[in-house]
Amino acid sequence: VFPYMDSETTTHTEPVMSEEEPLFSNLDLFLFSLIVGLVIYWFMSRKKPEPIPEFKKLDTPAPTTRDTSFIEKMKKTSKNIIVFYGSQTGTAEEFANRLSKDAQRYGMKGMAADPEEYDMGELSRLSEIKNSLAIFCMATYGEGDPTDNAQDFYDWLQENDDEDLSGLNYTVFALGNKTYEHYNAMGKYVDKRLEELGAKRIFDLGLGDDDGNLEEDFISWREQFWPAVCEHFGVEALGEESSIRQYELKVHTDINMNKVYTGEIGRLKSFEIQKPPFDSKNPFLAAVTVNRRLNKGGDRHLMHLELDITGSKIRYESGDHVAVFPTNEAALVNKLGQILGVDLDVVISLNNLDEESNKKHPFPCPTTYRMALTHYLDITHPPRTNVLYELAQYASDPKDQENMRKMASSSPEGKALYQSWVLDASRNILAILEDMPSLRPPIDHLCELLPRLQARYYSIASSSKVHPNSIHICAVVVEYETKTGRINKGVATNWLKNKLVTDNGHKSTVPMYIRKSQFRLPFKATNPVIMIGPGTGIAPFMGFIQERGWLKQQGKEVGETVMFFGCRHKNEDYIYQEELEEAESNGVLTQLNVAFSRDQEQKVYVQHLLKKNKEHIWNLIHSDNAHIYICGDARNMAKDVQAAFHDIAEELGGMTRTQATDYIKKLMTKGRYSQDVWS
């Protein structure tokens, strides 16, 4: 496939030869040019010395140390603090950027770094830099796993027992969520492991809980952290609270629009010319072939979508996740443009003022403000306190300025104000601008400060054995009224809902890639499986059921397959009812248990049905080596289900509560109790 061509190069301007023209004049011209060309060539080659050394010079590859050596980069740019981040959804990266910016306020120089881009074996050399410090902002993903970009670093820490990190000063801030089984496992591991390898912890591990108030946890930790660093290095804590710009604005008045990004995640024009392999930096544009409402009634919208991956070479397994890149609603983007009084179609670049930084722009540039606010920036989440702090200077009313700075401070009243006015009221940046008429920041500074719009992950609701060229998604549309009376809509689910199969005669497409998961059917098909997935938590189990059915068709012996599903009302939101009942009637599902929570006075949930079937369940687990799978809400359902399993083990296994808890923990370790949960 040819890359795009400038329109100028493709226009043919030569006049077409008329038939009467004698041929020899063209031939003469051709011979004449050939002779002139040869003479020039002979002269040029005579004058030139041996050209070989020149080629040699070109051929020597540039030394690669510049790319992967953070030590060399720090020395070259006089940095003494490096902030590594393990980030899946962008928050840890955001915190790392804030900490590296802070360093400047304390008279030091910091850089944020992706561990995937550097040779982490160099940590032992950090002592070559005076007053050096490594900060690690580490998020935990899934079941206590490292984030994708920190996987290699995690492996390196595990494998290198003889590494001597005695010259390394470090601290860790961990990002996690208390509703999950392995709360902050990655941050805790890095903190402990670095100490084991001889490094010196100069400030206590910070634990951020996204189930509570992650922003507040970070601010409280950071407020104590910097004075401790200054004391450790004997530096005076200046703490200049000035606003520091990281990027400068360049407006492009005369630019070829072929050079402008229009939503691509990685390579320019990658949505027009698609090249495998497809991943987070190079998503595949999958056509939507099915988009139907699943529920028969009720005020929610549950939907089933099918994405066509024909010809993409994308492979997936049941239990994997599909990541999609959504876009913000046009109405929100337009309102932002109106309130700030700007032309959203101006082509701009935001260029890093630190020329040595690996991150040249906050999002793909050059692009327009419209594209940035539509494809690249998160405009729907309540902004973090650093955004409020940096924008405060643009409020013309001193009271607004004071309140914004207060919300970004660590004072109890400031924290309370941020909690109530921003978080509890679910105010996004547009709502803040609407409710603070004196605040009118320049749009380029706003674009610099807003976090990147992230990919959203969904559990795949199909099996590649049955649907090799199609990926199914099951989701519920998020929409709710806020305390200020506004309607907030979930970015991705509303965007997916509007992905009609044909839109004005065009196919709707979704940029996507696959994220491998540990949520896998047992290797031996004869092992029984117990699946618990109320609501949209049924998604991966639709894939599991399809796969077990396919194995049966292949003549394989398949173990018991037990499903526990739950919804509100049988005649409203019993999704996939036909498919589940068919799987039960043809013996693929050996048992189908459905809890309709609101069809009777007493609420009935999946955990109640588990206990109702306790003898059978215990037999499958204890005697038949069954694998247990739980998918759905982490905050309540997954905990209640786990408690039900503890009760069953206690009662039927004759165990104490502690033994029962340990028993389930052992199943987790053996990979026989898997969770795919979200909160």
N, C-alpha and C positions, 0 to 999 in steps of 0.2 A: 504494500500500500504506500502510495506517495504521501509525504507530508504535505500540508497545505502549501499552495504557491501564492506569491503576491500576484494581484490581478495584473500588474504591469507585465510580468514575465510571460503570461499566457496569451497576451493579445498578439496576433500576427499582423504586422503592418506592411510586410513586403507586398508589392502589387503582384497580382497573378499574371504570369507570362502569357502574352497573347499569341495565338497560333501562327500568325504571319511572321513573327520575328525569326530571322535566320538563326539556326542553332549554333553555327560556328562562332558567332560573337560571344556567346556564353562560354563556349569551350576555350576561346582565346583568353577571356577574362580569367577563367579557372587556371589555365597554364601559367599565365602571367603572375597571378597571386602565388601559385605554387613555387615558381622560380624565386620571386622576391622573398617568400617565406624561408626558402632553403638558404639563400644568401645571408639573410639576417641571422638565422640559426647558426651558420658557419662562423660568422663574425663573433657572435655572442660566445659561442663555445670556445673559440680561440683565445679570447681575452680572459676567460674565467680561469682562475687557478683550480687546482684539484678540489672538487666540491665535497669530497668525502668527510673531512672533519666537521663541516657544517651539519651534515646529516647526523653524525655521531652525537653532536651536541644536542640536537633535537630529540634523539632517541633515548637519552638517559632519562629514566623516569624520575619525576620529582620525588625527593625523599618522603616516605609515608609517615615519618614521625610527626610531622606537622598536623596530620589528620587525627591520629589516635593518641597522641601524647598530651595529656592535660598539663603535665609538669612544664613542658616546653612552652605551651601556650600561656600558662600563668607567669612564667619567668619573663616572657616576651612582653606581656602587657602589665607587668608589676602587680599581679593579683596575689592576695594571700589567703583568700577564703574561696572555697569551691563548694557549691551546693548541688549534690547529686539528687535526682528525683526518680522514684519508681512510680509511674503514673499511668493509670488506665483510662480515666475519664477527664484528665487535665487538671484536677485540683492540686495534686502534689506538685505538678510542674508550676502551677500558679504560685503556690506557697514558696517554692524554691526561688522563683523570680523575685518575690517580695523580700526574701531574706538577703538575696545578693544585692538588691537595691538598698536595703537597710545598711549593709556594710559601709556604703558610701557615706551614710549619715553619721557613722561613727568613725570617720576618718580612715576607713580601711577600704580595700577594693575586692569585690566579690564577683564570681561568675556562676551562673546556673549551668548544669551539665547533665546530659542524658547518658547514663552509664553504658548504654548500648553503643554509643559513638566513640568511647574511649577505652584504652587499655587499663583495666582496673588493677592490674598487677603493679602499676606504678604507685599505688597508695603508700608503699614503704618508702618512696622517694620524697614524700611531701615535706619531710624534715629538712630537705635542701632549701626550702623557702622559709625565710624568717617569719615568725609569728603566724605560721600557717594553721589552717583549721579546715577540716572536711565536715560539712553538715549533710545529713542524709534525711530527705523527706520521703518516707517509704509508705506507700499504700499497700494494703492487702487486698487481693482479688479472689473471688470464688471461695473455695474451701481452704482458706489459709494459705493461698498460693501467692507467689510473687506476681507482679504485673508483667505483661509481655516484655516491656523494655528492660526489666530488671532480672529476667530469667538467667541470663548468662552470668551476671554478677553474683546471683544466688548460688549457681552451680560452682563458680570460682571459690566462693567462701566455703562451700561444703567440701570441695576437693583438696584445698591447699592447707594441710595441717601444719606444714613446716614453715609457713609464711611468717616473717618477723615484722610486725607492724609497730614496734616499740617507739618509733619516732612520730607516730601519727596522733594528732589531737583530733577528737571527733565528738559529735553529738548527734542524736537521732530524734526526729519528730515523726511519729507514726500516725497514719491515717487509716481509720477502720470504722466499724459499726458494731455496737454492742449486741445487736440482735443476732449476729452471726456466731456460730459455734467457735470459730478460731479468731477471736477478737484481736486485731492488730498483730497477728502472728508474724508477719514479715518484718515489721519495725522492731518487735521484741527480739527476733532472731538476729538481725543485723547488729543491734545494740550489744547483745550478749556475745556474739561471735567475734566482733572486732576486739572486745575486751580479752577474750580467750587468746587471740592472736597477738596480744601485747600492746594494743593501742590504748591511749589514755582518754577516758571519757571526761570531758571538761564541764559538761552539764547534763543533768538527769534526762532520761528518756521522756519525751512528751507524748501523751496518748490523746489523739483526737478521735472523738466519737461522733460520727455523722448521724447517729440516731438521736443524739441530743443536739448540741450546737457546736459543730466542728470549728466554725469561725471563732467563737468565743474561746474554745480550748486553745486554739492556735495563738490568739492574741495574748491570753494569760501566760502561756509558756514563753512566748517571744519577749514579753515585757520583763521577765526575770532573766531570760537567757542573755540578752545583750549586756546588761551591767556585769554579769558573771564573766563574759568574754573579755570585756574591757579590763576587769580586775585581773583576770588570768594573764593577760598580755601587758598589764601595766599601762594601758592606754586610757587617756582621759575620755570619759563618756560625754561626747559633745551632744550626740543625739539631735542634730539639727533637723527640725521637722519641716524642711522645705520640700517643695514638689520637685521631683527630678524626672525629666523626660528621658525616655529610652530611645525614642524614634523621632526622626524629623520628617516633616511632610514635604513631598514633592508633588506638585500638580503638573500633569502632562497635558499641554494644550494641543500638541500636534503629534499624535501617536498613531501608528498603524494598529487598528482595532484587532488585528490578528495576534498581536502581542499582549493582549489584555485578558486576564483570567476572568472566567464567567461561571465559576463554581467548581472548577476542577480541584481535586484535593492535592494532587502531586504535580505531574507533568502537564505543561500547557497543552491544550487540545487533546488531552487524554480521553475525553468523553466522545470526541469525534473519531479519533483513531485509537481503537482499543487493542492493547497488546498484553497477552498473559505474561507472567503469572499475576493473578489478581490478589491484592492484600490491602491492608489498611492505608497504604500510601498510593495504591493504584486500584480503586474499586471497579467492579464490573457493573455496567448498566444493564440490569435485568428487566425484561419486559413483564408487566403485570398481566397475567392471563386470566386470573379469577380474582374477584373482590366481592364477597357476598356477606351479608349480615347473617350472623349465626343464631341470634336469639329471636324467639317468636314474639316477645312482648317485653314490657318493662321500659324504664326510661334510659337505660344504658344502651350503648352500641357495641356489641361484641362482633368481631369480624374475622373472616378467614380469607387470606390472600395467598395466591400462588405466583411465584417468580420463576420465569423461564431462564435457565442457565445453559441452554443448548449452545454448543460450540465454544464454551468458555474454558473448558478443561478443569472446571471447578469440581472437586470431589468433596463429599461430606459423609458423615456417619450419623446415625440416629443419636440424638443427645447433644450434638454440636449446637453452636449458636450462630445465628446470622446477624451480622452488623449492618445497619443501614444508615446512610447519611441524609438526614432530613433537611428541610429548609424552613425558615421562619415565614409566617403568614405575611403576604404582601401588604395587607391593611396596617399591620403593626409597623412595618418598615416605612410606609408612606407617612404615617402619623409622626414617627420620629423625625423624618425629613421636614415635615410641616412645622413642628414645634420648634425645631432648631433653625428654621428658615434657610435651608440649604438645598442646592440642586444636587440630587442624589446621583446624577449620571456623570458627574465630573470624574475623570480618570486620575487616580492618585497612586502614589507609592508611599509607604511609611518605611523609611530606611534606618537601620540601627545606627546610632551615633557611635557605638563601639564597633569599629570596622573589623576587629579581629573575631567578633562573636560568630559562632556557627549559625546563629539565628538571625538572618539578614532582615527579615520582616516578621511582623506578628501574625500575618496570614498571607496567602499568595498575592504577590504584587508584580506589576501594576494591575489594579482592578478599579471598579467604581465603588462609591460609598454604598450604592444600592446592592451590589453583589456582596460586598463585605457584610452588610447587615442582614442579607438574606441567607447566604451560604456559610459564612465563616465565623460570625460572632453570636454569642449567646445573649439574646436580648429579653429572654422570658424569665430567667431565674432572678430572685432577689439579689442585687449586687452585694458583693462582699465589702467589708468596711474600708479596705484600702482604696476602693473605687470612690466611695463617698468622701474619704479624706482628700484625695487628689482633686476631686471636682469642687470641693468646698470653696476654693478661691474664686470660682466663677459665679458665686451667688452674690447678687448686688445687695440683698438685704442682710445686714450684719447678724440678725437673729438666725436666719437660715444657715449662714456660715458657721455660726457657733454650734447649732444643733448637729450639723453634719460632722463637724470635728469631734463633738462630744460622742456621737454614735461610734466613731472610729477609735475612741480612747478606751482605756481599760478600767475606767471608773465604773463603779456599780450602777450609777444612774445612766451613764452612757450605754452600758451593755443592755440595761433594761429598755432604754429607748430604742435601740437597734432591734432588740427582740420583738417589741410590740409594734413599732412603726413600720419596720421593714419586713421581718420574718413572719410574725403572726398575721400581718395584714397582706402577706404575699404581694408586696409591691415590687414590680419589675422596674427597669430603668425608665420606661415610658410613664408609668404611674407616678414615679418620683418626680419626674419633670412636670407632669400635669399638676401635681399637688404642691409644687414649689415653684411658682411662676417667676421668682427672681433668679432661679438657677438656669442659665443658658450657656452651657460649656461649648467650646469649639468642637465640632464633630470629629476632627482628627484626633484630639486628645481622648475623647470618649472611645473612639475605635481602638486606640492604643490600650486602654484600660480594661475593656470588656473581655471576658474569657472567650476562648474558642468554642464554637458550637461543636458538640461531640457526637460521635456515632452512637446509635442506640442498639442494644443487643436483645435479640428475641430467641427463645428456645425453638429449635426447628420442629415443626409438627408433621414431619414426613420421614419416610425411610428411603434411602438412596437405592435400596434393592428393588423397591417398587417404583420409585420416581427418580431415576438417575438424572433427569434433566429438569427437575422442578423442585423448588424449595417452598414449603408451606409455612405460613406465619399465622398464629392465632393471638389476637390482642384485643384489649378493651379500650375504647376511646376515653381519654381523660379530659374532663371538663367540669369545672366547679365554680361556684360564686365565692368571691373573697369577702373579707370583712368590710371592704370599702364599696361593695356592691358591684364590682367589676366581674366579668366572666373571664376566667383564666382557662386557656386550652393547652393540653399537652402538645408539645411541638410535633413529635414523631407520629403519635397515633392519629392526630387530626390530618396531618399530611398524608399518611397512608390511607385514611378513610377516603380522601379526595382523589386517590390514584385510580381513576376509572380505567377500565380495560382499554377503551378507545376514547381519547379526548380530542374532539374536533378532527376526527379522522386519523389522529396520530396515536401510536402506542404510548401508554404511560410507562416510564421507566423508573427504576429505583437503583441508585448507586449502592452496591453491597459487596461484602466479602465474608468469608467463613472464619469463625474462631473455634479452634478445636477445644473439646471439653473432656473432662474425666468421667462424665456421666454416660456410662456405657452399659449395654446389656452384658450379662455374664458370658464368658468365653464359651462355656458349655451350655448348649441350648437346653439340656435336660434339667439344669438348675431352675427351680421355681422362682418367679419374680412377683413381688408385692409392690404395686404402684399406687401412690397416694398423691392425687393432684386435683384439688378443687378449683373451680373457676378456670381461668386461662392457664392455670398450673397443669392442665391436662395436656398442653402442647407436646412435650417430648414423648408422652405416652402414646399419642396417636402414631408417632413414628415407631415406637417399640411394638405396638400392636400390629402395625403393618408388617414389621420385620418378622415377628413370631409367626404371623400368618404365612408369610413367604417361605419361612423355614419348613413349616408344616407341608406346604405345597411341594417342596423339594423332597418330601418323604423323610425329613429328619424327625427324630423323636424330640418333642418339645415338652419341657416341664410345665407345671401349673402356672397359669398367668392370671393373677388376681388384681382387680382394679377397684380402688376406692375413689369415687368422684363426688363432688359436692357442688350444689348451686342453691339459689334462693327458692325458686318455684319450679315445679316440674313442667308447667305449661308455658313458662316464660324463658328461662335461661338454661335449660338442659341442653347444652350445646353438644353437637356430634351424637345426638341420641340415636339416630338411625345407624350410624357406623358402629357405635358401641353395642347396640342390640344385635346387629348382624354378626359382629365378632363373637358375641356370646352364643348365638344360635348355631354358628358353624364350629364352635368348640375352640376357637382361638383364645377367647377369654373364658377361663374355666369358672370364674366367678366375677359378677359385676355388682358392686354395692354402691348405691347412690343415696347421698344424704341431701334431702331438700330442707334447708334450714328454716324456711318460713312458711311451710305448708301446714304446720300445726302449731298449737300453742307453745309447746316446749321447743326451743331451738335444737335442731339435730345437726351435728357436724361430723366430718369424717372420723375424728378420734372416737366418737361415740360408737360408730359402726365397727371400728377396729376392736373395741372392747367387747362388742356383741359377738364378734367372731374369734374371741381370744384363743380358744382351744386349737382351732384350725390354724390360726396364725402362728401360735407358739410351736406347733408341730412342724410347720413349714420351715421356721427359722432354726429351731433347735435340732431337729432330726434330719431335715431334707436340704440343709445348706442354701436356703432361700436368700435372694438378694432383695434388699429393701430400697425403694426409690421415693423421694419426696420432692415435689416441685410446687412452687407458689410462694405465698406470703411468709416471710421470715419472722416477722414480729410476733404474730400470734399462732398461726396455724402450725408452722414447723415446730415451735416449742411445745404446743399442746399435743401434737402427734408423738413427739419424743417422750413426753411425760407418760403418754398412754403405753408406749412400748416399755418404759421403766415399770409401770404398774403390772403389765402382763408378765414380764420377766420375774418380778418380785412374787407375784401370786402363783404362777404356774411353774416357775423354776425354783421355787422355794428359796428365794434369795433375800438378803437384806437390801435396803434402798441403795446403799453404797455399792454392793455387789452388782445389783441390777444396772446401775449407772455405768459401772466399769464394763459390764457385759456388752452394752450398746456401744460404748467407746471402742471396745475391741473389734466389734463388727465394722465400725468406721475405719479403723486402721487397716483391716483386711480388705477394705473396698467392698464390703457387703451392705453398707448403709450409706447411700449417696444422697446428697441434697443439691438441688438446683433452685436456690431461693433468692428472693429479692425483697427489699423493704421500701 
